[in-house]
Amino acid sequence: MKKNLFCFLIVFCGLVLLSGCKNDKEKETFKVLSSQKEIKELITETVQKQEDPNNGELPKVAYASESRVIFYNQTGLFVFDMKKQKIIEALNLEDLKLYSTKGSYETRVLASSDGKKVQLLQRKKNKVVKDYCLMVDDGKIVKTEKKLNGTYQGAFYTDYKKDTFAGKKVKDIEEILIENGQGNSDVCVQSDNILMYLGYPSDVFIQPEEEFKNLQIISYDVTKNEFQSLPVFYDYIRLNQQKDSDELEASDDKVWLKRSKDGTLYFDVDALRGTKAASGRFGDFVVGNVFHSSTGKLTVIVDNPDSFDVTLKPVLSFNTVNDEDDPQIIAIKKNRKKYTFTGLKKGTYYYVDYYPTADPESEEQLKKIDDHNADIKVTIDNQ
């Protein structure tokens, strides 16, 4: 009798534990962020992670209309109110663990046709593993196994099937968008005559590692052929952009670049000439950077030319970004202070490469020399 009672208690306790686990799972909830403080914290986290060189992709757009834009990346999902011109709601996607680095998982974010619901799906081998639905207007997220009753079909390059939009040929529109920095951003239909995409401001100075702070919603009115932009994070984080080159904070490792209208990130030699922001480390200011000058010249001035390690016979190679022209190559020498490249054309962008022409004894030697030369102080000029 005692033995039977003991077995019964074990089974009963096991059922209680299983029931508790099940209830905990059913009660699992995730908070939709709506307060300014909560949204700011998630934006700060998202910006920090996005500015990692390995995470530098633009967010995806799930929905766009004249009233709201919903966009997301692996860290968060954000609802931007077009009338209030600010983010009014956000969701930490890392809490939901939708993006797994292990296994062959597929994550999909689908918005309803009216933008009031967003379905968050995770699949593995065509089997739904996670399924949540964000009720945007209610500020709630619920588990669901139901498909949305009609999804947003506003992706311009995939959903839109006509040859013209708002009276203009789609091919012509595509060229205009590319010329205005659309790049690899999603383009979505906001209204019968307006398209939108995510991008960055042109003709302001920014630090490239902080560019994501300056994310914008860019709307293109096809009928009027006009562009308008709204900064996404303006109310929540310091954008750290500047129009006046004399006002730039300068240090050896701070590089201030501009983004051209077509999206090229470049060093504006003419604007920065003579300012503190035109000087810094060789490895930051010269190697791999893109340059523009209307004077026809780019000059690299070395503060202490004798400090260059020329053991491996290094050279500077000056090229157009599309590699259309033959590169200008100048050998680096210990007693040479100035390196001047000529023939720069207005509206054309150039980049500088640096490499050895002699074989190193080892990878360690190459790295040691490169690290040493990267620290040498230089100034950029256009004369």
N, C-alpha and C positions, 0 to 999 in steps of 0.2 A: 504493500500500500504506500509506504513512504517513498519507495523507488518510483512508483507511478506518479506520485505527487511531485517529486523532484523533476521528473522529465516534463511534466505538464508546465511547471514554472519556467523551465528553460525555453520551451516552445513559446510560451506566452510572452516572456521578456523579448525574445527574438522578434516576434510580431510587432510588439510595441516599438522597438528600435527601427524596424523597417518602415513602420507607419510614420514615425517621426521624421525619418530621412525623406520620405516621399512628400510629407507635408511641407518640410523645409524647402524642397525643390519647387513645389507648387507655389510657395509663398515668395520665391525669389523675385525681388523687385529691383528696378534700376531707376535712378532719379533723373528726371528731365530738368536741366538747369535753366532757370528763368531769372534769377536775381543777378544784378550787375556784378556782384562780387564773385559768384560762382562762374559766370560766363567769362569774366576776366581771368580767373585762375586757369580755366581750360584753354583759353586763347594763349596765355603765357606758356603753358606746357606745350601746346601745339606748335607755336612759333619756335621754341627751343629745339624741338625734335625735327621740325622741317628744315631748320637751318643747318642741320647735320648734312655734310656734302652727299651722304648716301641716301638722303630722303628728300632730295630737292625737286620733286615733281609738283606740278600744280594740282590743287584739289579737283575732284570730279564734280560736275553739276548734275544733281538729281532732278531739279525742277526749276523752272523760271517762268515768271509772269510779271505783269506790271505791278503786282502787289507784293510778291515775295520771291526770293531766290534761295534755294536749298542746295548747299554744297558740302562736301565731306572729303576727308582723307582717312588714313588708318587710325589717327588719334581721335578725331572728333567729327561730329556732324553739326552744321550750323544753319539756322533759319534767319535770313536777313530780310528785314521789313523795308521795302522800297520807299514807303511813305515816311517812316520814321528815320530812315537812312542809318539803321544800326541793327546789330544782331539782337534778336529778342528771345531766342531759345537755342539751346545747345544740348548735345548728348555726348558723353564720353564713350566712344566706341571700344576703347581698351577695356573698360569695365565689362562690356558684353563679350569680350574675347572673340570678336567676329573674325579677326585676321590672325590666323594661326601660322606660325613659322614651321610647324611640324606637320608632315603629311600633306596630301594633295587636296586641300580644302579650296572651295570656290566661294567667294563672298559676293553677294549682289545687293544693291541698294536701289529700290524701286519706289517711285512716288506715284500717288494716285493722280488722275487727270486734273483734279482741282487743287492739288498740293496740300490737302488737309491730312493725308496719311502718308507715312513712309514705311515701307516694308523692308526689314533687314534680315537677309537670309544667309545661312552658311550651309553649304552642301559638301558632301564627300561621296564621290563615286555615284552621283545622281541621287543620293539620299539626303533629305533635309535633316541637318543636325540641329540647327538653331533657326528659330523663326519668331521675330518680334515685329510689332507694329507700333510706330510712333504716331499718336494722335496729336497732331500739331496744335490745333486750337484748344484742346483740353489740357495740353501739357502732361500727357501720360504716355507710358509705354506698356504694352501688354503682350503676352505670348499669344500666338495665333497660328492656326494651320489653314487659314482661309486665304485665297488669292484676292488681290485687290480687284474691285469692280471697275476695271478700266485703269490703265496706267498712262503716265505722262508720255506723250509721243512727240516731244518737241525738239529732239536732237536734229540739228539742221543738216548734218552731213549723212545721217543714216535714216531718219524717219521722214524727212521732207523729200518728196519724190518729183516735184514739178521742176520745170526748166526755168521758171521765173519766180521771184518773190517781191512783192510790193512793186510790180512793174519793171523790175530790173533782172537781167539774166543772172542766174545762179553763178555761172563761171566768172562773171565780172565782179560779183559780190565777194567770191572767194579770193580774188586777187586783191581787192580793197582791204579785206580783213588781214591778209598776210602782210601787206604794206604797213598796216597799223598794229603790228605786234601780236597778232592772234596766236602765232606759233602752234604749239600742240595742245592748246586749251580746247575744251568742249565748247561748241557754239550752239546756243539754244534759242528757240523762238520765244520772245517775250510777248509779242502782240502781232497784229496783222502786218505791221511795217517795221518792227524793231527786233533786232537780234542782240544777244548778249554773250559775253565770254569773260573769263577771269584773266587778268594780266597785271602788268606793273606800269607805274607812271614813266613817261619819257621826259628827258631833259631836266631832270633833277639829280643832284648828287646823292648817291647812297653807297653804303658799304655792301659789297656783294654777299657777304655772309649774313647780312641782315635784311636782304631784299624781301623775304617773305612777309615781313612786317607791313610792307607797302602794298600788299595784295589789293587789287581793285576789281569792282564790277564795272565792266566797260559795255555800254549800250550803244548800238549803231542804228540810227534812224535811217533806214534805206531810202525812204521817200525824200527826206531833206538832205541826205548824204552828210549827216552830222554825227559826231561821237561825243558821248558824255561819260564821265567816270565818277565812281563813288568809292572812297577808301573803305575797306571792309572793317578794319580793326581800329579806326580812328578814335573811338570813345574809350578804348580799352588798353591801349599800349602806345608808348612813345614811338612814332614812326621813324625818327632819326633820318630825315631827309633834309636837303638844303639846296637852295637855288643860288645863293651867293657864295662863290668860291672862297672869298676872304673870311667867311664865317666858319669854315670847316675845322673841326678838331683834327689836329695832325699829330702823328707819332710814327715811329719807324715801321710799325706793322699795320698801320691803318691805310687802306687804299680806298679812295673815293672814285667811283665810276658813275657814268651816265648810261641810261638805256635809250637807244635811238628810237625813232618812231616805228621802225620796222622790227624792233626787238633786240638789236645788237647791243651787248653790254661792252662799253668802251671807256678808255681813258681820254678825256677831253684835254689834250695838251695845251691848246690855246687858252682855255678858261683857267687852267690851273697854273699856268706859267707865272713864276715869281711868288707864288704862295707857299706856305709851309707844307701844304698838302701835295706839293710836287716833288717832295724828297722822301726817301725811305730806303728800305732794304732792297738790294738787287733782286733777291728771290721773290719779293712781293710786287715790286714796281715795274719790273722789266719782263722777267721770264713768264711766257704764256699769256701776257696781257694783250688786249686789243687796243689800238690807238687810232686817233683821228686828229688831223691838223689841216687847217686851210692855208697854212703858209708854205706847204710843200716840203717841210722838213720835220724830222724827229731827231733830237740829240739826246744821247745818254751821257751824262757827265759823272765821272767817278771821283769821289772825294779824295781817295788815297789809292791811286792806280798801282802803286808798288805792293799793295796788300793782296792783289789778285794772285791766286795760285794757277799758273799757266803750265804746269807739268804735263797735262794731257792736251796741250795746244787747243784750247777752247775757241769757239767762234760764236758770233751773234748772227742769226739768220733772220732777215726781214721779209715778210711775205704778205700778200693780200689774203684776206680771210677765205676767199674762194680759190686761192692758189692759181689764179689766172696768169699772173706774170712770173717771170723767173725771180727767185729770191735774191736780195742783196746780202752778201756775206762779208763780214768784217772780222778779221782775226783779233782776239783780245791779247794785248801785250802789256807788260808790267809798266812801261813808261808812258803809256797812252792814256790821256785823261778824257778825251772826247771821242764819241762814236756817233757820226752823223749819217742818217739815212735821208735820201733826197727823192724827189719825184712823187711825193704824196699828192693824191688827187682829192679835191673836196667831194665829200659824199662817199668816199671809198675807205674801207676799214682795213687795218693792217695788224699783224701780230708778230711778236718777237720770240724767236726760239733760241735756245742756248744749248750747245752740245760739244763734247770733246771730239777731236779728229784723230787722236792717238788712242791706242788700246790701253786700258788700265791693267795693272797687274792683278787686280782682284776687284770684286764688287765692293769690298770694304774700302779700298782706296778711292774708288769712284765716289762713293757716298760721302766719305770724309772731305774730299775736295769740293764736291757740290755744296755740302752744308757750310763749309767755310766761305765759299764765294757768295752764297745766298745772303750772308750777313753783311756784305760790303755796302756801305752807304753810297747812294747815287741820287742824282737829280735829273728830272725830265724837263726838256726845253724844246722850243720850236725854232731855234735860231742856229 
